[in-house]
Amino acid sequence: MAFVGLATAVAQDRNPVGQPKAKEVRVALIVGNSAYRDAPLGNPANDASDLANALEKKGFTVLVRENVGERGLKEAVDTFAKYLQKGGVGLFFFAGHGVQLKDQNFLVPVDIGFDNEADISYKSVSAEYVLARMAEAGNRVNVVILDACRNNPFQQKGRASKGLGVMNVGRAEKGTFIAYATSPGSTALDGVGRNGLYTKHLLQALDSPDSDIDKVFGLVRSGVVRDTDGAQVPWTSTSVIGSFYFDVAEDRAAQQRPVQRLATTPEAQGEPEPASYDPVQERALWDRIKDSRSAADYSGYLEKFNGAPHAAYARWMVQKYGGTLPAAVPSPRTAPVAAPAQVAMAAPAPAPVPSASAVPSGGAAPSSRTLIRDCPQCPELVVVPGGEYVMGSGKGEKFREPDEEPAHRVRVAGAIAVGKFEVTRGQYAAFAKETAREHKPGCYSTRGGRYHKDPKATWQSPGFEQKDDEPVVCVSWDDTQAYLAWLSNKTGKAYRLLNESEWEYVARAGSTGRHHWAETDDAAVCRYANVADQSLKGFSPGMPIAPCSDGFTYTAPVGRFAANAFGVHDMLGNAWEWVEDCWNEGYAGAPETAQARVTGSCGERVFRGGAWDSKPTLVRVAYRDRESKGDCHDNLGFRVVRSLP
């Protein structure tokens, strides 16, 4: 069964209910779990990838996770919660196995079996918990989409209820839209092609000219009913007030014209506003009970503050610890919504925000944010337009260093195709296997609180566990040149490293501050990059670390953090990146057009961007460092680029 929910908490500000802010942040976490040990699925990873692309086109910033285990799934939800911003839009999608146990719906990670019911409730993530975390953020709109009840191994063994259950959403989440791909307690059909049945129709509906949420799910409902001859009928419950469009341009335009809703359910009509409350008293009580394991504490909170942003989380905690919700906390009313015979389409909306779209690499000159992949093992590339910017640090920049000066204007003459992600272990492994390149052991590290060379470390074993979708490290600048030569020969394209001017241009992505994100508080870095955070407190005593947690101790799978405005991920954090240039102390005499500097200290090469163990002062777009081109480090990798066309 696929489950879709949209929870909207009342924004605690002056923005009218149901109205988007001028610069509303839209963040989506997309999870696709296929590689289950005992009961693998064929479609979820494809569903996640395809929906991520569709939502990027609509204006969402997208975080993608595929085949995540217990730790990865829980970290993903926590990281997603950090991204959610008050007054914005959050969207969560999960495709994979889902299980209903003891009136809760659990999303199952890939690394647990289906022979122990206790493992499900302990190691999985509750869908109700995800919904509560999203509602707690105070966003204008939160969307949850769960395609999570296909062939269920627990159902086959008679240990779990059939299908997923009704989500318990209360009055605090005014604007809630919950839709099931089939009626509660039933199962949905899997897909026979690239996508699951429900997700297939969701993708088609999102590609229609009108992205109004009611019309989108009306199209999905009609398609599913048609394809199953009525055996599977989607089910909805809603209290949405006003309109919501998945496409950000349509959503803004809709506020300037009258909107007629496709369908209205009782929840959307005349429900009273949550009772007023003293926010100071609410905060004081919440601070006292937020770490409690007593259902009574959370019930007491709900009796006083049922309309507060923490109410959804409190209800979930009451249920988790076996309590009873206070009488003042209603359960949702749920009703089927009949599939319309015909859905009237609105006139085409204004053009959506430019976004990435995959095209063949051999055609006409691609446009900005086009995606290119020249071979199955090749890194995916993003087309970045040319332009001008100010490189380096000015006198007003905090933490600036002398070799970042003087600040000077640089022109990137034309569009370039830049690696969307850092080169991964899996991509590098294909090169190493095909060329039988010899890598001598020995890699520098600061693990253990001191700088040293680990004589046994290699890119295959850098001293900590890595997966194939994490950035390759422990590779020298010379290793990168061998990889680039192999890739160029394989594709017939001229691959290279970014030169230093290009690197900073791509990292800034039109921004002018220390980072590509606008937030300035010290804890914000963990929402955008994998850096030295609280998990490294005992790693290097005395080293400054960020006052936050990014969810990863060492390297993170590429793309786990939001892309910058050019659609490029991890330019800051995760792994330092080799660039083409020889080392020069500062920018005196630097060219005005972006090109590699091939004079200076050429036995040393520049690297940029910070890494998983970098202190905050180093995680800046202007910071630069260097290393001997034959040496390697457990925090240093690389990214590719090629010129266009």
Phi, psi and omega in degrees: 000134174263139182236136179232129177225142175235114180249126181241116175270147179293123180293132181271057177209194184271000179291126182301147179300133178082002181253129179286149173283163184300319180237066185283132179276130178240118184234135179235136170251120184244120183239128175232113182251110179249321194275058176287141183297316185261334185215072182296153178241153185267332192258330193305319180297320176296318179302315182296313181298315184290321179291324177301315178297319181296319182286327174300321178296332181275354178108012178272146164274126192242131170254130184241134174231132178234137176053055182267143176272192184304306182298315182296321181293316180293320177296322180297316180295317179295318178297317178301318180299327179291328181288329185298135183236141182303129180090359182260207180228131174241142178223129179238128179234133176228125172241128182156203179278136173230145185226135173263116178227128176051048175066018173234152180256121184249134176266125194261125174288165187281344188261019174239154180272182181242032181248002183222108183297326181296326179298325182298309183289333183272320188259344180273179178245130180285132176296326177296325178294317178300314180299320179295317179298322180291316179296325180297334182290344179074024180290157174296317181219135171232127182247132175237126180235116182239108173263075200229030177211070179266240176278112188261113182300326179292324177295322180297329180266001177074023185257352183224156176295150181287133178072182175266158182262173178290132178283137180271096181248128184258187188294336182295337180264052178304137184095015182286134173234115179241127179225132177256145178290342174208174184295148180306138180086001179250167177250156181252159180281146175278169178270158178254353179251220183289325186242159170296156186303310183293316181294326177303313181286330175296317179297318179295320181292322179293338180273359180283164184292342184238116185259020173305135188299321179294319181288323177301310183284339171295317177294319178299313181300313180299317181294318181293316179299317181296315184289338182251010182053038177083000181288336181234113183242113178302155191225136183226156171216130188214148170224032181297134176246129183080201184244157170216129177244137177296324179280125186296323180293318177295322182297317179292318180296328183296333181288346181263002180218155178298142181240128176256118183289146179293319181208151179231135178248166185306327183296336183274358187246112164066020176287133184295153176295149175303146180301146178290158181206162178275112183297332178292315179294321179299314180297319181297315180292318181298319179298329181284328189251351192299337178257010182288155173245023182252123178298327181297324179298316182287327175296318177298322177297315183294328178297330182261326191227048182295338180265006183276162182299333181275000187297320181298316179295321180297319178298319179297321180292324176301314180292321181300319184262019170076022180272181179243131180293141176300154182301333182284355182254098185284154170274159182287151171268132184239135181213147176288149175244121184294145178287127180291147179293326180209136180253120179284132181267138176283167175297152180308134181279170176304154182304136180290167177300134179306137182210173184289142174214130185288133176219158176299146184278350186261005184272211180293167181304121184286159180266176183303137177070013170295145177260139181227139170219116188276345177196162183302325181270358185282148172297144176285139184245149175243132178282123179248128182288158174288171180169188178236152177201171176261117183267142176095189184249136172272177183294338183272356184280130178290139177073009183298154178235156187302326183284001175265005184240161357280150173297138185208153182277135180231142178248127171265110196295324183210177181293148178227154178257110188253143176306123178298328179230167170293152179299131186268167175301318180297318179293319179291326180298323178298319177295312183298321180291316185289327183261349184054038181294135179274131177239112179288137179293154181126112185213133182284149184205158170246010178297139184091004175087008178216153179276123183205167176254119177279111187291345182259347187287141175220178177296334178281335181215079186283359182113357175210159184287135176228156173249169186295340181265013175262158184293137176292138176229181184059041173237137180276171174298322177297322177298320180297323181293323177293318178298315182295322177296317178298315182294319179296318179294323183291324187256343187076012178249153183269089177277150179201179170277154169300141167281166189297323179294318177296319183301311182293325177298314180293320181295322180288321179050043178091353180275166182233002182266202181287332183229171176277351177260159187272336184295142186246349181290151187299329183282347184296333185303326182290343177276347186236346186205153176269108187224185175291108184239197185297338179291346182256019181305316181267003185286314181218090185307132178089349181284133177297134179230160180289143182278053185196178177231128180263357176094359182222136177275315179248218181293149176253151172306141184298146178082007180286344179245155188300146176286159174278187186295340176273356182083021182252135185259151168060032173294331172246134177084176180075289175216139169301158183231123172300143169237177190285332197288149165290156181282134172225141179281091179090183188252016176300126180078009180292145182291157180275345174250150184291113176203154181292141174269114185252018171238161184115215179269090189274354170285345175245141179237153185280144166227154189222161162105345182080169186212185182299339180244022182272134177288159188304324184293343180265343183272075181221149182292338182269345185291140181222151180211176182212164179206155174301137190291347178263356181265162179219159183223156181280006176232017187235120178230217181196169179225148183256165174208154168217151181284162179241153001284000000 
